[in-house]
Amino acid sequence: MFKKNIQAVIWAFIAIVLVMIWLLPRGDDKEQIAGEINNHWNVTNINHIEVIDDNKSVAFSQTVDGNEMEVYLEKSLFFWEKKRDYSFNPEGITEPIHLSFFSSPFSNEEEFNAVLLRVFDKEIDSVQIVKGDDTIHNFKLLTKDSGKKFALFRTKSDELFDAEYIAYNSEGEVVYMKPAQ
């Protein structure tokens, strides 16, 4: 009887290990995210995947109609789950930076405002949010695989909606200033 119980425990353990191996995600995060995007959207290519805080991600893809799509994903226990997606068409944008404001798509950040900053001028090296004499945020610009720069910022502050955005080149000179609205 004791021997049968041990055999049952061993077989149960083996079954659990096999199920865990089958369920656990395979490959690295960017491969998993690319797979998720390719399975759910009709894209021509994925321009860039940025993993944030090990469990949040924004991915930029080119859609079949020529627009850029950004998909926000969050990692659950076993896979990357889509939280929100947007389509972006740069047609008609004449400024060297473009700001998109929205509520943070990530769990436990529902009260956060988010800013996605797109940079269209290769000379721009950094961007700062300023309100009066106070610096609200210095953007760390990230570079997509296409060479275009962007930044994503999340905050509970509403000050960013009526702040100045100042873009600098690598020498620290002001290249562009978007005045407060």
N, C-alpha and C positions, 0 to 999 in steps of 0.2 A: 504494500500500500504506500509506504514511504517512498519507494523507488518510483512509483507511478506519479506521485505528486511532484517529485524532482523533475521527472521527464516533462510533465505538463508545464512546470515553471520555465524550464529551458526552452521548450517549444514556443511558449508565450513570449519569452524574451526575444527569441530569434524572429518571431513574427513582428514584434514591435520594432525591432531594429530594421527589418526589411521595409516596413511601412514608413518609418522615418526617413530612410534613404530615398524612397520613392517620392515622398512628400516634400522633402527639403528642396529648395531651389537649386538648380544646377547652373554653373557658370557664375560670372561676376555680376554685380548689380547692373552695369551698363548693358551687358548682353541681355539680361532679363527685361530691362526697360525697353530696349530695342524690340525684343520679341513681343512684348505687350503692345507696343505702338503698331508694329506691323500686323498683329492679329486683329486690331480693332479699328484702324484707320487706313484709308487709301492714300498713302504718301509715296512720293517718288524717291525721297531719301531723307535720312535723319541727319540734320546739320550738326547737332551738338546735344550732349546729355550732360547735365551738371547735377551731381549728387550733393545734397546739402544736409549737413548734420547726420549723415549716415542713414537716415530713414526718410528723407524728403528729396524730391527731384523735380527739375524742370527740364523738359526736352523740347528742342526746336526741330521741326520737320518741314519739309517742302511738300505742299499738297499738289495734287494733279492739276489744279487750276492756277498754280503759280504763287499762291499765298504762302506765308509762313504760318505754321501752326505751333502753338506752344501748349504742351501738356504738362500739368502738374500731377505728380504721382506721389504716393506715400507707401512705404513698405509695411506690410502687415507681417504676421509671423512667417508666412510661407511664400508670399509673392508681392509684387508691386501693384498697387491699386490706383486707378485713375481717380483723381479728386475733381479736376476741372480742366477744360481745354478752351482755347481761344484761337481765333484766326486773325491774322494781321496782314494787311496790305499796305505797303509803304508808299503807294502811289499818292502823290499830292503833298507829301511831307517835305517841307523845305528847310526846316531847322536841323542843325547838326545833332541834336539830341531829341528823343521822343520819349515822353513819359506816359505810362499806362497805370492808372490807379484802380485798385479793386480790393475787395475783402480777401484776406488770406485764405487760400483754399485748403490749408492743412488743418488736421485735427487739433483741437485745443488752442487754435489760433483764430477762432471765429471773430473775436473782438479786435483783431489786428487789421490795420490797413497795410496794403502792399503796394509797392511801386516797382514796376519793371522799367528799367531805363535802357533804351536802345541808343547806341552811338553810331552815327552815320559819317562822322569826320574822323579819319584815321589819325589826325594830329592830336585828338583829345586823349589824354592819359588818365585823368581823374576828374571826378565831379563831386561837388560839395553842395549840401543843402544848408542854406543860411536863412535865419529869420532875425532881422535886426543885427545885433552884435553876437548872437548865439549861433554856433554851428550845431545843426541838428544831426547831420550824418555826413561822413566822408565815404563815398562809394568806392568799394574795391571793384574795379572793372575786371570782368572775366572775358576771355576771348573764345569765341565759338571756333569750331574747326574751320569755318569759312573765313576766319580772320576778322569778322565783325565783333565789336565789343558790346557787352551788356552788363547789367547789374540788377540784382533783386534785393529789395530791402523790405523788411516787415517791422511795423511799429504800432503801438497803441495810440501814438500822438496824432492829432488832427492838424498840427502845425505845418506839416509838409504840404498841405493843399494850398496854402497861401504864402509859401516861402520862395526865396530866390534859389535858382539852380545855377551854379557857376562851374563851367568846364575849363580845365587847365591842360596845357600841353606838358611834355616831359620836363621842360625847364621851369615850370611853375607859373608861366604866363597865362593870363586869362585869354581863352580862345573864344568863349561864348558865354553869355549870361542870359538866362531866362528869368525875367523879372517876376516878382510876386504878382499874383492875380487878384 
